[in-house]
């Protein structure tokens, strides 16, 4: 019987040229070194974490569907590190989300780790450290994803600029973490400065400063300058990665039109002050339409807290005024820190732009109400959700779940709500009964989930805080905001179901609630947490798991991943795999970078899947020059995925789409549908394979000659059936299957017609057994319209076909008890075999033949004759 292989690695000499081909194929490669350096961003000298000597780090610039590769070397000497790509959904690459303890082990000092992911949507995004409190030490930056060439945005501007807003502490992250974890509790306090794109101004005359630490004339802390040309319109991409502060941002004398939020186009609205919370990004349009004889202040200011932090100041420089020329006015005062109303107004004004609305599901499958409270646990101050304070496990969830290491985190699920009737959100609660836990929410894959974030009083009287919550791996619809306690019966009736904005980060105002909705359709493990650094450190977060079983197992090739870029001669929308599933007759091109430790060799492994095989794994050596090519790797070869785990195989098939720019759209409808049931049968006691109860026999005379010369007597003229008795045939049971027949009949297709083939697998003649079959079509490529498990439903399943960007192939797999749908155009005159590519299966009758347009062919060469009824055709 047949074997299907999972190729852990494919190596050829063509790898030597891969980096050059990759650049042309839309790969953006960055090589970063992360280390501590002394910086004076606000004139005060302190250690900052830099990328290639810079903070903020370099802006990543890419186009939609580019692959971003970041080769990150940790030179922090004594600290681990991990970087999260904030707003990038990591479809198919959850292990590169960059969340230490959730999706990866942190990168240890001296090691280099390669992040590789696809940016699948245009917009403004962020990156930052996601280990400890490192984000506030300066390890952050922006990501700008541009629309594809030839497309246009729904707004116009002359120039595009990025501005990152942060806050800045003079204490080290170690000092802060120690205070937060101490008895008595030591709060981090208010930031010393606000930075606008890495620049601020601390008052060096502050009493008690050590001599030499603060230098107001240092050019590092000169104000950030935004130079504009009078009369021009500018797109400002503004992101916030503050560790504590919510901000308002304004440019003196100017208004801003908000057009994008977290990568989504917004129905334009005008603001004087833009309220922005940690983790959010906005694009605003601003016209340089004021008096051009002077410069203007750009100002950031803390809101939501009665803060002592001075404003952040930058210069909005009208060319040709000198960029260092201070504006002649006092910087704007800005809104009152405790005025919640305009902040709620901005949130409620944000709607999806007409033409870019992605309607939310009208109902949800699950509602989780999350009460955010401040608590004490054994005397230690913590933040909690529904009375549970979150602790990260030592083993990342993604690895624990894929490898079924259930012992490494709490298995009791956290609660979906709190005692709303009896809990008073306006009073200072005792909150001493909270517990710490590493438990997670397990979401049904593809289900719709509503999250209600509810703020309450802290452990200080008459105090409730603003919390910005960020969801990894997803965008969500913002369904609504409110003040006071959320009412589960009445408030959902006010949800915006028409044009809600989608975001990845949203604020919850003091004593208020925010409702969001998302679809759990991204296999992986995803953090959802308050984006205030100290709050998450103190337990204010949760983790969602969805569809992990679809990912396969992690880390089975020692350190390498492969980016699939081609299948059966067609360019694939790139996706990353650790294990490549490959069936007989298929071809793939993958890109792999030799980016691991060069002091050793690595195993390349092939392993049988889909059969409980005794065949040992195939082994080759992935040889890192100049190691000896026969030097065995120092590790045990990877185990590989379980032989009977169908989910990751289906996931690979579903991930395969035609690459943008190389899409050949399929016909939207077909002229003929042929459903082919693959069964094991007995004919006169002999075991055979059949299609719709017909087991295929080759005639002695080739079809091409017989059809062309009208030798109708050489093969059966009764056409094979276009389907089977789907209503009554049980694909999950052993069928008698003794009534099959053998035949040499063929399918005659109308030339240039569009044909759908549905390949349906069923139980064999052994109990609880169905096999994987790779089917190959001669003379054509076909569109893979869809896959499914169970019995194909002719009424409903075609509605789920991919009619936008299906991949084209010539060989496709059908999984056990599953179906695969393909579509092709019968536009190639000839006679073409279509059969299972497992040698023994085709030998036993598992195939059919299609004839199309033979009458259009000229005379065939006599060299193909000489068998059957053509023996006399040959000429010496």
C-alpha positions, 0 to 999 in steps of 0.5 A, a space after each residue: 500500500 502507499 506511503 505519504 511522507 512528511 519532509 522535514 527539510 529539503 536541501 539542494 544547491 539552489 539554496 545558495 542563491 535563495 537570499 538573492 531570489 528572496 529579496 525580489 520575492 518581497 522579503 524584508 531582511 533586518 539584522 539587529 543587535 539588542 544591547 544596553 547603551 547609555 543614552 540621554 533621551 531626556 538629558 538625563 543619562 541612563 542605560 537604555 536598551 537599543 537596537 543597533 545603537 538606536 532607541 526607538 529602533 529602526 522603523 520596519 517598512 514593508 508592503 502587504 504580503 511581504 515576509 519580514 525576517 528579523 535576525 535578532 542577536 541578544 547582547 544584553 549580557 545578563 538578560 533574556 529578551 523577546 520581541 512582540 510584533 504588535 498588531 501583526 496577527 501571525 496567521 500560520 506563525 504563532 510561534 513568532 508572536 514574540 511573547 515570552 512564556 506564551 509563544 516562545 522561550 526567551 532568547 538567552 544572552 549571546 543567542 541569535 533568534 530569527 523571527 519570520 512572518 508575513 505582514 498581511 494587511 496595510 497599516 501602522 503597527 508597533 514592535 516592542 520587548 515582551 519580557 519583564 519590563 523591558 519595553 519601558 527601557 527603550 526596546 520599541 519601534 514602529 512598523 509601516 505596511 504599505 498598500 500594494 503597488 497600483 492600489 490607492 488609499 481612500 484619502 490623499 496626502 503629500 508626505 508620510 511620517 511616523 511618530 512614536 510616543 513613550 514615557 520615560 523613567 530614570 529608575 531601572 526596570 530591575 528597581 521597578 520590578 523589585 518594588 512591585 514585588 516587595 512587601 511593603 509594595 513600592 509603586 513605580 510612580 509617575 514617569 520623569 518625562 514624556 518622549 516624542 520619538 525618543 526625545 524629551 526634556 527633563 529639568 536638569 536643575 531638579 534638586 538632588 541630581 548627581 553631578 554630571 548625570 543631566 546635561 540640558 545642552 546634550 544634542 540627544 535631548 534637543 526637541 524632535 522636529 517635524 518639518 513641513 512645507 506650507 500648504 502640503 498635507 501630511 499623514 502622521 502615523 502616531 503610535 503609543 508605547 508608554 509604559 503607564 501614561 494615557 496621552 493626549 497629543 495635539 499640534 498647536 493651532 492645527 486640527 487633525 483628521 483621523 483616518 486609520 486606527 490599528 491598521 483599519 480605515 476610519 470614517 474620517 473625523 476631526 480632532 484638536 486633541 488625539 487621545 491615544 493609549 499604550 498599544 494604539 496606533 492612528 493615522 491623522 491627516 494634517 495640513 500645514 495651513 497656518 502662518 508660515 513665518 513661525 514654528 508651532 508646538 507639538 505636545 503630548 500630555 498625560 490624561 487619566 492620571 493626576 500626574 506630575 510628569 511634564 508635557 512632552 514637546 516637539 517642534 512642528 517646523 514650517 520650512 524654511 524657518 530654522 528647525 531649532 527655532 522655538 515657537 513664540 507661544 506657550 505650549 497648549 495647556 491641553 485637556 483636563 487629566 480627569 475629563 473622561 467625556 471627550 475620551 469617550 466621545 472619541 471612542 464612540 466617533 470611531 467607525 469603519 469607513 464606508 467601503 472598508 466595513 467588515 461586518 461583525 457576526 450578529 451574535 456571539 457563541 460565548 460571552 466572557 465578562 472580565 472584572 478588572 480589580 486591584 487585590 492583595 494575595 498573601 499581602 502582595 499587591 496584584 491586579 486580577 481579572 475575575 479575582 484571578 491574578 495571572 502568572 506566566 508558566 516557565 514552559 511556553 503555553 504553545 509548546 506545552 499544548 502542542 506537546 500535551 505537557 498538561 502539568 506545566 500550567 493550571 488546568 482549571 479554566 478561569 471563570 467567564 464572569 463575576 458576581 455582578 449582582 453583588 459586587 459594587 464597582 464604585 466602592 473600595 473592596 476588600 479583595 483579599 480572596 484573589 488567587 494566582 493562576 496560570 490557567 487559560 481560556 480554551 475557545 472553540 475554533 471559529 467560534 465568536 467570542 464577546 469580551 466585556 471589560 469592566 473597570 472598578 474601584 481600586 484599593 484606594 478610595 474614589 479611584 478607578 483607572 484607565 486600562 488599555 487592553 491589547 489582544 494578540 493574534 487578532 483584531 476585534 470589533 469594538 461593539 460599544 462603550 459605557 459608564 457604570 456597570 455593564 448590564 448583560 440584558 440591556 447594554 448588548 441591545 445598543 451594540 454597533 452591529 453596522 459599522 464598528 471599527 476593528 482594532 487590536 487595542 482598546 481603552 476602558 475608562 474609569 468605572 466604565 466598560 468596553 465590549 468587543 467581539 472577535 472570531 477565534 479563527 487563528 490557531 495558536 495561543 494568544 495573550 490578552 492583557 492590560 498594556 500598562 507594563 506594571 499592571 501586566 507584570 502584576 497579573 492583569 491579563 489572560 491567555 486564549 487557546 484556539 485550534 492548537 491541534 491544527 498546528 502540528 508539533 513545534 520545534 521538530 527541526 532543530 531550529 529551522 523553519 521553511 517558508 513555502 513559496 511554490 507548489 506544483 509550479 505555482 507561486 504560493 502566498 508565503 507561509 511558514 512551516 516546521 514540518 512540510 507534508 508532501 504526498 506522492 506526485 507533489 512538488 514544493 519550493 521552500 526557502 530556508 535560511 542557514 541561521 542556526 549555530 554554525 558549529 554543528 550539523 543538523 538532521 533532515 528527516 522524512 517520516 511516514 504519516 497517515 499510516 501506522 508504519 514500521 518504516 524507520 525515518 529517513 535521515 540526511 545531514 544538513 551540513 553547515 560548512 565548514 563542518 565535515 559533511 559526514 559529521 553526525 549532528 549531536 542531537 537525536 533526530 526530531 520525532 516528527 508529528 503523530 502519524 494519525 494527526 490529520 489536523 495539521 495536514 488539513 491546516 497546511 492545505 487550507 493555508 495554501 493560497 495563490 500569491 498576490 500578483 500571481 492569482 489566476 481566478 477560477 471560473 465562478 461556476 462549473 458546467 459539470 460536477 462529478 463526485 468520485 467515491 473512493 472505495 476498496 472492493 472485491 470483484 470475483 474475490 479479488 481486492 480492488 480499488 474503485 471509483 463510484 463502484 467502477 474499478 478501472 482497467 486499461 485497454 490494450 489499445 491506447 485511448 488516444 488512438 482509439 478515440 482519434 480513429 473511432 475504434 469504439 470496440 476497444 474500450 467500454 462505451 458506457 460512460 462511468 457514473 457522475 456520482 454515487 448514492 450519497 444519501 444512503 452510503 455510510 462512509 464511516 462503516 465497512 461496506 459490503 462492496 461486492 457489487 463493483 465492476 471493472 471497466 475501461 470506460 471514460 468520461 467524455 468532457 465538453 471541450 472548454 467546459 468547466 468541471 468540478 471534481 469532488 474526491 470523497 474518501 470512505 472506510 476501507 474493508 478494514 474496521 475504522 480505517 480510511 486512507 489518504 489518497 494523492 490524486 494526480 491529473 495529467 494534462 492540466 492544472 486545477 484549482 483546489 476549491 476546498 477541503 473538508 472532513 466527513 461527507 461532502 454536502 452538495 448543497 452547502 459545501 460549495 458555498 465555502 469554496 475559495 473563489 478568490 485566490 485558490 492555489 492551482 496544482 496538479 496533485 492533491 491529497 484527500 484525507 481519511 474520511 474527508 473530501 477535496 474539491 477541485 475545478 479545471 477547464 477542459 481546454 487541452 485536446 487529448 485523453 488524460 489520466 486522473 488517478 491515485 498516485 499510490 502505485 498499488 492503488 492505481 494498479 488495483 483500479 483507482 483511476 479514471 480517464 477524461 477525453 476532451 476535444 480529441 477531434 481538434 488534434 492533427 494526426 498522431 505520430 506513428 511512433 506511439 503505435 504498435 500495441 493492441 489494435 494498432 500493431 499493424 500501424 507501425 512503419 519500419 
